[in-house]
Amino acid sequence: MGTIYYGGSDTPIHIEDRALAHLKVVIATKLRRDETFTLSWTHPDDQPRGRSTIWLHPAIPLRFVFDDPEPTELSREWIEELANSANSSGGVALVAEHFDTGPVPIVSDAAADGAGVISGDGGVNLGNVEVDHLEIDKLSVENISRGEGQIES
């Protein structure tokens, strides 16, 4: 778990190391350009429910501390998504990273019809499917397709 120390606040902001590494790139880029903006995030599970927002300004001291001594490999797509939100009127919104998983093998011993669709009883036998969107935070899957057909999730 990484930490942001902002301004004279004694209250550290805890953010997972990988997310913090990506945020650091976006924040440093904006502050280097003398741009001011907000940063918003939902509170981690170990804190009271809710969300917070801070106003970031180049003149206010900022420090990033990472638990992992090795730098993480960065995702260009996640940085671009965070940077796009930074350029909006709502400021940077810390969102979960999305992964392009490619074909995902899905096999079930439940009965499915021969076309490879989900039957009414929940049985599935799809082989490999393409996943257009995978969100780790909630583990939701959208727009699953196989061949010419579309399977609603």
C-alpha positions as CSV (number, residue, x, y, z in Angstrom):
1,M,0.0,0.0,0.0
2,G,1.5,3.3,-1.1
3,T,1.0,6.7,0.5
4,I,0.6,10.2,-0.7
5,Y,1.6,13.0,1.7
6,Y,0.0,16.3,0.6
7,G,0.7,19.7,2.0
8,G,1.0,20.1,5.7
9,S,-1.6,17.4,6.4
10,D,-0.6,14.8,8.9
11,T,-3.2,12.5,7.4
12,P,-1.6,10.1,4.8
13,I,-3.6,9.1,1.8
14,H,-3.2,5.3,1.2
15,I,-3.4,4.0,-2.3
16,E,-2.3,0.6,-3.6
17,D,1.3,0.8,-5.0
18,R,0.4,0.0,-8.6
19,A,-2.4,2.6,-8.8
20,L,-0.2,5.1,-7.1
21,A,2.6,4.6,-9.7
22,H,0.1,5.4,-12.4
23,L,-1.3,8.4,-10.6
24,K,2.2,9.7,-10.0
25,V,2.9,9.9,-13.7
26,V,-0.3,11.8,-14.4
27,I,0.0,14.1,-11.4
28,A,3.6,14.9,-12.1
29,T,2.8,15.7,-15.7
30,K,0.0,18.1,-14.8
31,L,2.0,19.8,-12.0
32,R,5.1,20.1,-14.3
33,R,2.8,22.1,-16.6
34,D,1.7,24.3,-13.7
35,E,-1.8,23.0,-14.0
36,T,-4.1,22.7,-11.0
37,F,-6.8,20.0,-10.7
38,T,-8.6,17.7,-8.3
39,L,-7.9,14.1,-7.4
40,S,-10.8,11.9,-6.2
41,W,-10.9,8.4,-4.9
42,T,-13.2,6.0,-3.0
43,H,-12.0,5.0,0.5
44,P,-10.3,1.6,0.9
45,D,-12.3,-1.2,2.6
46,D,-10.3,-0.6,5.9
47,Q,-11.5,3.0,6.2
48,P,-15.0,4.5,6.8
49,R,-17.2,4.3,3.7
50,G,-17.1,7.2,1.3
51,R,-14.9,9.2,-1.1
52,S,-12.4,12.1,-0.9
53,T,-11.2,14.8,-3.2
54,I,-8.1,17.0,-2.8
55,W,-7.1,20.1,-4.8
56,L,-3.6,19.7,-6.3
57,H,-1.5,22.8,-7.0
58,P,2.2,23.0,-8.0
59,A,3.1,25.2,-5.0
60,I,1.8,22.6,-2.4
61,P,4.4,20.0,-1.2
62,L,3.6,16.5,-2.4
63,R,5.4,13.2,-1.7
64,F,4.7,9.7,-2.9
65,V,5.9,6.7,-0.8
66,F,5.8,3.2,-2.2
67,D,5.9,0.0,-0.1
68,D,7.4,-2.0,-2.9
69,P,11.1,-1.1,-3.5
70,E,10.9,-2.1,-7.2
71,P,9.1,0.1,-9.7
72,T,6.0,-1.4,-11.2
73,E,5.5,-1.9,-14.9
74,L,3.2,0.8,-16.2
75,S,0.1,0.4,-18.4
76,R,-0.1,3.1,-21.1
77,E,-3.9,2.5,-21.4
78,W,-4.4,3.1,-17.6
79,I,-2.2,6.3,-17.7
80,E,-4.2,7.6,-20.7
81,E,-7.5,6.9,-18.9
82,L,-6.4,8.7,-15.8
83,A,-4.9,11.6,-17.9
84,N,-8.2,11.9,-19.8
85,S,-10.1,12.2,-16.5
86,A,-7.5,14.8,-15.3
87,N,-8.3,17.0,-18.3
88,S,-12.0,16.9,-17.5
89,S,-13.8,19.4,-15.2
90,G,-14.1,16.6,-12.6
91,G,-10.4,16.2,-12.3
92,V,-8.5,12.9,-11.9
93,A,-10.8,10.1,-10.8
94,L,-8.9,7.0,-9.5
95,V,-10.5,4.2,-11.4
96,A,-9.7,0.5,-11.4
97,E,-7.3,-0.8,-14.1
98,H,-8.8,-2.6,-17.0
99,F,-7.1,-5.6,-18.5
100,D,-7.1,-7.0,-22.0
101,T,-7.2,-10.7,-21.3
102,G,-7.6,-12.0,-24.9
103,P,-9.3,-15.3,-25.2
104,V,-10.5,-16.7,-21.9
105,P,-11.1,-20.5,-21.6
106,I,-14.5,-21.1,-20.0
107,V,-15.6,-24.7,-19.4
108,S,-18.4,-26.0,-17.3
109,D,-19.7,-29.5,-16.8
110,A,-23.2,-28.2,-16.8
111,A,-25.2,-28.8,-20.0
112,A,-25.2,-26.1,-22.7
113,D,-26.8,-26.1,-26.1
114,G,-24.6,-26.9,-29.1
115,A,-24.3,-23.3,-30.2
116,G,-22.3,-22.4,-27.1
117,V,-24.8,-20.1,-25.4
118,I,-25.8,-19.8,-21.8
119,S,-28.8,-22.0,-21.2
120,G,-31.7,-21.1,-18.9
121,D,-30.3,-23.3,-16.1
122,G,-27.0,-21.4,-16.2
123,G,-25.0,-24.2,-17.9
124,V,-22.2,-23.0,-20.1
125,N,-19.7,-24.6,-22.5
126,L,-18.1,-21.9,-24.5
127,G,-14.5,-22.9,-25.1
128,N,-12.6,-19.6,-25.7
129,V,-14.4,-16.3,-25.6
130,E,-13.2,-12.7,-26.3
131,V,-13.6,-10.4,-23.3
132,D,-14.0,-6.7,-24.3
133,H,-14.0,-5.4,-20.7
134,L,-12.7,-6.9,-17.4
135,E,-12.8,-4.8,-14.3
136,I,-10.8,-6.4,-11.5
137,D,-12.3,-4.2,-8.7
138,K,-15.8,-5.7,-9.2
139,L,-14.8,-8.6,-11.6
140,S,-17.6,-7.7,-14.0
141,V,-17.5,-9.0,-17.6
142,E,-19.3,-7.2,-20.4
143,N,-19.7,-7.8,-24.2
144,I,-18.7,-11.4,-24.3
145,S,-18.6,-12.7,-27.9
146,R,-17.9,-16.0,-29.6
147,G,-17.9,-16.4,-33.4
148,E,-20.7,-14.4,-35.0
149,G,-23.0,-14.5,-32.0
150,Q,-23.1,-12.2,-29.0
151,I,-23.7,-13.5,-25.4
152,E,-25.2,-11.0,-23.0
153,S,-23.7,-11.0,-19.5
